[in-house]
Amino acid sequence: MGYYTHSNRILVALDCIIFGFDGEDIKLLLIKRNFEPELGKWSLMGGFLEENEDLETAAQRILYELTGLKNNYLEQLQTFGSINRDPVERTISVVYYALVNSQQQDINAINAHNAYWINLSDKPDLIFDHNRMVEQARQQLRYKAALHAIGFELLPEQFTIPQLQKLYEAIYNRKLDRRNFSRKIISTGLLLSTGQKDSRSATKKGQLYRLDTTNYQRYLNDFVSFFPELTLT
C-alpha cells in the first residue's frame, strides 16, 4: 500500500577505510580510480547498497571484494550526507573502517581494483569528502585502540612485544617507554607465549606471543580499559 509518498531518488553508498600495518607504519588501502567520475584520482573503496542487503553485509562484501578477507574488525564510523558531496547524483555515504592483517590479503583482488597500500602519513588528496572520512577514522582508531585492544587486529598471528609497541607508536605517532609498555601489556593477560622466538632477534625480546582470544573478547565487550593513558595524547 502507498503509505510513503516521497519519490525523490537518493542513493546509499558505503565507503570503507581500510587500515593495515607493515611493522613500521600504519597503512591505508586506497584505489587509483580507473573509471569515471574523477578518473585517475585517489579514493576510498566503496560501492552501493543493494536492495537485498543490510548495511553491515554490504560493508563486508566491499571489504571482501577488495582484499579477499572476511571476518575482520569492521565498525560503522559515521554517515556523510552533504547535499553536494557527490557531483553526479545525490548520494548518502555510510562509512565503515576496517582493521586487517595485510599479510593475509588477496593480492590478485587488490591488483584487480588498482589498489595500493600507502602510509597514512603520506596520504594523497582524495576525492569528494574522503579526506574528512579518513581523518575521523584515524581519530576513532586512536580512541578505540586505547580502550578496547583492537590494535591486535593489525598484527600477524604471532608477534613480539617490540612489534606490538611499534604498532601503538605508529597509531599514536609518539615513542612509548619500553619497560612501561612491556609491563602494562603483560599485565593485561592478553598474551600467550608460543615458546618460539623470532628468528631475526638475538635477544629474549624476540619471544613470540599470540593473542589470548578469550581475554580479547572481554576487552572488546566489557567495560575494561586497555591502555587509557593513551587517550590523553
C-alpha positions, 0 to 999 in steps of 0.5 A, spaced: 500 500 500 502 507 498 503 509 505 510 513 503 509 518 498 516 521 497 519 519 490 525 523 490 531 518 488 537 518 493 542 513 493 546 509 499 553 508 498 558 505 503 565 507 503 570 503 507 577 505 510 581 500 510 587 500 515 593 495 515 600 495 518 607 493 515 611 493 522 613 500 521 607 504 519 600 504 519 597 503 512 591 505 508 588 501 502 586 506 497 584 505 489 587 509 483 580 510 480 580 507 473 573 509 471 569 515 471 567 520 475 574 523 477 578 518 473 585 517 475 584 520 482 585 517 489 579 514 493 576 510 498 573 503 496 566 503 496 560 501 492 552 501 493 547 498 497 543 493 494 536 492 495 537 485 498 542 487 503 543 490 510 548 495 511 553 491 515 553 485 509 554 490 504 560 493 508 563 486 508 562 484 501 566 491 499 571 489 504 571 482 501 571 484 494 577 488 495 582 484 499 579 477 499 578 477 507 572 476 511 571 476 518 575 482 520 574 488 525 569 492 521 565 498 525 560 503 522 564 510 523 559 515 521 554 517 515 556 523 510 550 526 507 552 533 504 547 535 499 553 536 494 558 531 496 557 527 490 557 531 483 553 526 479 547 524 483 545 525 490 548 520 494 548 518 502 555 515 504 555 510 510 562 509 512 565 503 515 573 502 517 576 496 517 582 493 521 586 487 517 592 483 517 595 485 510 599 479 510 593 475 509 590 479 503 588 477 496 593 480 492 590 478 485 583 482 488 587 488 490 591 488 483 584 487 480 581 494 483 588 498 482 589 498 489 595 500 493 597 500 500 600 507 502 602 510 509 597 514 512 602 519 513 603 520 506 596 520 504 594 523 497 588 528 496 582 524 495 576 525 492 569 528 494 569 528 502 574 522 503 579 526 506 574 528 512 572 520 512 579 518 513 581 523 518 575 521 523 577 514 522 584 515 524 581 519 530 576 513 532 582 508 531 586 512 536 580 512 541 578 505 540 585 502 540 586 505 547 580 502 550 578 496 547 585 492 544 583 492 537 590 494 535 591 486 535 587 486 529 593 489 525 598 484 527 600 477 524 598 471 528 604 471 532 608 477 534 613 480 539 612 485 544 617 490 540 612 489 534 606 490 538 609 497 541 611 499 534 604 498 532 601 503 538 607 508 536 605 508 529 597 509 531 599 514 536 605 517 532 609 518 539 615 513 542 612 509 548 617 507 554 619 500 553 619 497 560 612 501 561 609 498 555 612 491 556 609 491 563 602 494 562 601 489 556 603 483 560 599 485 565 593 485 561 593 477 560 592 478 553 598 474 551 600 467 550 607 465 549 608 460 543 615 458 546 618 460 539 622 466 538 623 470 532 628 468 528 631 475 526 632 477 534 638 475 538 635 477 544 629 474 549 625 480 546 624 476 540 619 471 544 613 470 540 606 471 543 599 470 540 593 473 542 589 470 548 582 470 544 578 469 550 581 475 554 580 479 547 573 478 547 572 481 554 576 487 552 572 488 546 565 487 550 566 489 557 567 495 560 575 494 561 580 499 559 586 497 555 591 502 555 587 509 557 593 513 558 593 513 551 587 517 550 590 523 553 595 524 547 
